[in-house]
Amino acid sequence: MIDPGKAPPAPQSGSAPILSIENIVVAYGAVEALHGVSVDVAAGEIVTLIGANGAGKTTTLKAVSGLLKPRAGRILYHGEEISGLAPHIVTSMGISHVPEGRGIFPNLTVHENLELGAYLRRDAAGIKEDYAMVHGLFPILKERDRQMAGTLSGGELQMLAIGRALMARPTVLLLDEPSLGLAPQLVATIFRTIREINHKGTTILLVEQNANMALRVAHRGYCLETGRVVLADNARALAANERVRHAYLGG
């Protein structure tokens, strides 16, 4: 496994973003949550969104995955606009979302939850390969394969949520608060696995309250405050930024 404290190798530069969020405005009823947010993610990157609760991080991911429709702006994937498409269409195009709270079906087995991640696929051989891949990343899930998901620990549930998303074989993985509620040892395990998933070729847009760990694993980051991007830079520069250190890193 890869040390989450080691700076990640940079992906190839100069290519067009695989995912572009351009000046999106998103509202919940009359309350505007995003006020023109723009984020670019290049193929092979881990890009993190950091900020306080209510900054708009989760809303941004929901807009990308089709759970929320922007009132203005646009979202491009491989140069094609996906703003407002239904979530299952977005998933079929290669974007998988691991939501905050995990969204696991407790009355189904671990295997059945993973199976649901591949529900849009028809390539039986590829699905079998991806079960093996998920079991390689998270051996405990193989041990728990026939166990009801509702009996898993918090860390095992997070592993299952990530594994289920990977069963769709995404090009881009949206991760929302993967360390939430986990013990420090499990947090380190989850972040090592995030790096490993990225090294296997999956691009990642990461929302994470643990800004310290997020900036260790990411290539670049954006800092959101009250629905706006206020800082954007490579992860190392953000981690050294006095404003970021004071507000989010405890320094």
PANU-803332 format. One record per residue (C-alpha): residue in one letter; x, y, z; residue number from 1. Coordinates in Angstrom, 3 decimals. Layout:
BEGIN
a/X/Y/Z/NUM
...
***
This chain:
BEGIN
m/0.000/0.000/0.000/1
i/1.072/3.575/-0.671/2
d/1.930/5.969/2.133/3
p/-0.819/8.623/2.228/4
g/1.746/11.118/3.478/5
k/3.926/10.808/0.374/6
a/3.283/13.396/-2.335/7
p/1.472/11.768/-5.286/8
p/3.124/11.765/-8.710/9
a/1.587/14.378/-10.980/10
p/-0.474/13.138/-13.943/11
q/0.418/14.158/-17.453/12
s/-0.130/17.877/-17.962/13
g/-1.391/19.783/-20.949/14
s/-4.463/17.669/-21.640/15
a/-7.998/19.006/-21.667/16
p/-9.948/18.434/-18.442/17
i/-11.945/15.217/-18.325/18
l/-14.455/17.005/-16.075/19
s/-15.183/20.733/-16.156/20
i/-17.579/22.505/-13.826/21
e/-18.163/25.966/-15.253/22
n/-19.732/28.733/-13.172/23
i/-22.561/26.585/-11.846/24
v/-25.314/28.025/-9.718/25
v/-27.319/25.553/-7.637/26
a/-30.185/26.305/-5.263/27
y/-32.374/24.441/-2.808/28
g/-35.677/26.169/-3.406/29
a/-35.114/29.869/-2.830/30
v/-31.765/29.342/-1.114/31
e/-28.786/29.541/-3.442/32
a/-26.040/27.104/-2.361/33
l/-23.495/27.582/-5.160/34
h/-22.775/31.010/-6.616/35
g/-20.800/30.326/-9.784/36
v/-18.455/27.478/-8.841/37
s/-15.820/26.394/-11.371/38
v/-13.636/23.298/-10.992/39
d/-11.498/21.418/-13.537/40
v/-10.326/17.822/-13.162/41
a/-7.765/16.329/-15.547/42
a/-7.553/12.628/-16.361/43
g/-5.511/10.790/-13.744/44
e/-5.818/13.437/-11.063/45
i/-7.101/13.413/-7.539/46
v/-8.686/16.824/-6.993/47
t/-10.068/17.686/-3.575/48
l/-12.681/20.194/-2.458/49
i/-12.105/21.444/1.074/50
g/-14.079/23.867/3.208/51
a/-16.337/24.137/6.220/52
n/-19.756/22.514/6.541/53
g/-22.199/24.334/4.297/54
a/-19.515/25.574/1.911/55
g/-21.089/23.772/-1.069/56
k/-18.798/20.781/-1.458/57
t/-21.478/18.072/-1.349/58
t/-23.785/20.188/-3.503/59
t/-21.065/20.353/-6.159/60
l/-20.781/16.566/-6.294/61
k/-24.551/16.162/-6.422/62
a/-24.698/18.527/-9.390/63
v/-22.062/16.491/-11.238/64
s/-23.811/13.163/-10.592/65
g/-27.231/14.475/-11.646/66
l/-28.864/14.557/-8.206/67
l/-29.204/18.340/-8.486/68
k/-29.741/20.433/-11.607/69
p/-27.790/23.689/-11.897/70
r/-29.803/26.851/-12.459/71
a/-26.945/28.323/-14.437/72
g/-23.540/27.303/-15.722/73
r/-22.669/23.946/-17.189/74
i/-20.866/20.691/-16.436/75
l/-18.810/19.028/-19.160/76
y/-17.552/15.450/-19.212/77
h/-15.119/14.627/-22.037/78
g/-16.286/17.924/-23.543/79
e/-19.961/16.871/-23.594/80
e/-22.449/18.755/-21.458/81
i/-24.041/16.577/-18.777/82
s/-25.745/19.291/-16.726/83
g/-29.130/18.082/-15.518/84
l/-28.905/14.554/-16.921/85
a/-30.522/11.819/-14.828/86
p/-28.164/10.094/-12.369/87
h/-28.345/6.702/-14.106/88
i/-27.345/8.330/-17.387/89
v/-24.378/10.054/-15.737/90
t/-23.351/6.733/-14.192/91
s/-23.615/4.951/-17.531/92
m/-21.254/7.556/-19.015/93
g/-18.526/6.707/-16.506/94
i/-19.066/8.824/-13.370/95
s/-19.764/7.027/-10.069/96
h/-20.762/8.775/-6.842/97
v/-20.023/7.538/-3.317/98
p/-22.394/9.731/-1.288/99
e/-21.928/11.080/2.188/100
g/-23.609/8.567/4.493/101
r/-22.697/5.736/2.086/102
g/-26.244/4.831/0.982/103
i/-25.783/1.100/1.513/104
f/-28.841/-1.181/1.465/105
p/-28.713/-2.775/4.960/106
n/-31.166/-5.590/4.200/107
l/-29.127/-6.861/1.259/108
t/-25.920/-8.868/1.474/109
v/-22.489/-7.438/0.738/110
h/-22.519/-9.335/-2.568/111
e/-25.951/-7.976/-3.507/112
n/-24.854/-4.399/-2.771/113
l/-21.820/-4.847/-4.998/114
e/-24.028/-6.423/-7.655/115
l/-26.182/-3.279/-7.683/116
g/-23.102/-1.251/-8.576/117
a/-22.883/-3.178/-11.845/118
y/-26.590/-3.049/-12.673/119
l/-26.050/-1.114/-15.921/120
r/-23.398/-3.532/-17.175/121
r/-23.836/-6.655/-19.324/122
d/-20.192/-7.801/-19.574/123
a/-20.222/-10.836/-17.291/124
a/-16.495/-11.478/-17.600/125
g/-15.641/-7.873/-16.797/126
i/-17.995/-7.862/-13.808/127
k/-16.291/-10.983/-12.475/128
e/-12.908/-9.266/-12.854/129
d/-14.172/-6.268/-10.938/130
y/-15.478/-8.388/-8.059/131
a/-11.925/-9.722/-7.782/132
m/-10.517/-6.194/-7.986/133
v/-12.813/-4.949/-5.188/134
h/-11.978/-7.988/-3.051/135
g/-8.293/-7.247/-3.648/136
l/-8.716/-3.679/-2.440/137
f/-10.933/-4.679/0.487/138
p/-10.284/-8.344/1.487/139
i/-12.758/-8.047/4.377/140
l/-15.588/-7.671/1.858/141
k/-14.761/-11.094/0.431/142
e/-14.984/-12.542/3.931/143
r/-18.322/-10.774/4.465/144
d/-19.679/-11.579/0.984/145
r/-22.897/-13.302/2.177/146
q/-23.315/-11.206/5.299/147
m/-26.123/-8.650/5.569/148
a/-24.692/-5.196/4.959/149
g/-26.537/-3.776/7.950/150
t/-24.323/-5.835/10.272/151
l/-21.042/-4.302/9.027/152
s/-18.896/-1.857/10.969/153
g/-18.599/1.761/9.879/154
g/-15.284/1.160/8.154/155
e/-16.591/-1.916/6.365/156
l/-19.638/0.057/5.195/157
q/-17.373/2.717/3.705/158
m/-15.346/0.063/1.945/159
l/-18.557/-1.433/0.579/160
a/-19.778/1.958/-0.638/161
i/-16.531/2.557/-2.511/162
g/-16.506/-1.006/-3.833/163
r/-20.073/-0.703/-5.089/164
a/-19.185/2.487/-6.997/165
l/-16.145/0.793/-8.530/166
m/-18.354/-2.040/-9.816/167
a/-19.692/0.433/-12.388/168
r/-16.094/0.653/-13.690/169
p/-16.045/4.472/-13.588/170
t/-13.605/6.776/-15.287/171
v/-14.322/9.426/-12.640/172
l/-15.100/8.598/-9.012/173
l/-16.858/11.180/-6.824/174
l/-16.083/10.590/-3.147/175
d/-18.038/12.494/-0.495/176
e/-16.571/12.431/3.040/177
p/-15.038/8.939/2.897/178
s/-13.413/9.316/6.340/179
l/-16.522/10.549/8.142/180
g/-17.008/8.823/11.489/181
l/-14.057/6.453/11.108/182
a/-11.295/5.716/13.601/183
p/-7.863/7.196/12.698/184
q/-6.411/3.819/11.687/185
l/-9.291/3.210/9.296/186
v/-8.979/6.731/7.906/187
a/-5.380/5.965/6.933/188
t/-6.494/2.711/5.294/189
i/-9.231/4.443/3.295/190
f/-6.852/7.130/2.044/191
r/-4.208/4.580/1.043/192
t/-6.914/2.797/-0.919/193
i/-8.014/6.045/-2.583/194
r/-4.438/6.526/-3.777/195
e/-4.325/2.924/-4.990/196
i/-7.595/3.338/-6.935/197
n/-6.140/6.433/-8.569/198
h/-2.929/4.593/-9.472/199
k/-5.061/1.950/-11.194/200
g/-6.306/4.697/-13.529/201
t/-9.446/6.178/-11.957/202
t/-9.738/9.967/-11.770/203
i/-11.088/11.164/-8.409/204
l/-12.962/14.257/-7.227/205
l/-12.793/14.125/-3.442/206
v/-14.836/16.028/-0.849/207
e/-13.335/15.667/2.600/208
q/-13.590/17.416/5.984/209
n/-10.164/16.060/6.932/210
a/-8.318/18.663/4.882/211
n/-4.926/17.512/6.102/212
m/-5.366/13.994/4.717/213
a/-7.148/15.237/1.602/214
l/-4.278/17.542/0.663/215
r/-1.752/14.757/1.282/216
v/-3.450/12.444/-1.187/217
a/-4.562/15.004/-3.811/218
h/-2.706/16.566/-6.714/219
r/-4.715/19.800/-6.641/220
g/-7.400/21.360/-4.509/221
y/-10.101/24.002/-4.338/222
c/-11.191/25.746/-1.156/223
l/-14.891/26.620/-1.004/224
e/-16.501/29.155/1.310/225
t/-20.242/29.874/1.311/226
g/-20.769/28.513/-2.181/227
r/-17.772/30.123/-3.869/228
v/-14.251/29.002/-4.761/229
v/-11.902/31.266/-2.803/230
l/-8.611/29.441/-3.396/231
a/-7.324/26.985/-6.001/232
d/-3.790/25.606/-6.266/233
n/-1.729/22.448/-6.202/234
a/-2.216/20.479/-3.009/235
r/1.217/21.192/-1.579/236
a/0.782/24.954/-2.025/237
l/-2.671/24.866/-0.431/238
a/-1.333/22.910/2.531/239
a/1.303/25.608/3.016/240
n/-1.138/28.498/2.581/241
e/-1.485/30.422/5.847/242
r/-5.216/30.973/5.360/243
v/-5.821/27.260/4.767/244
r/-3.565/26.194/7.627/245
h/-5.333/28.499/10.073/246
a/-8.877/27.605/8.964/247
y/-8.646/23.885/8.172/248
l/-5.324/22.357/9.221/249
g/-5.109/23.522/12.818/250
g/-1.936/25.473/12.193/251
***
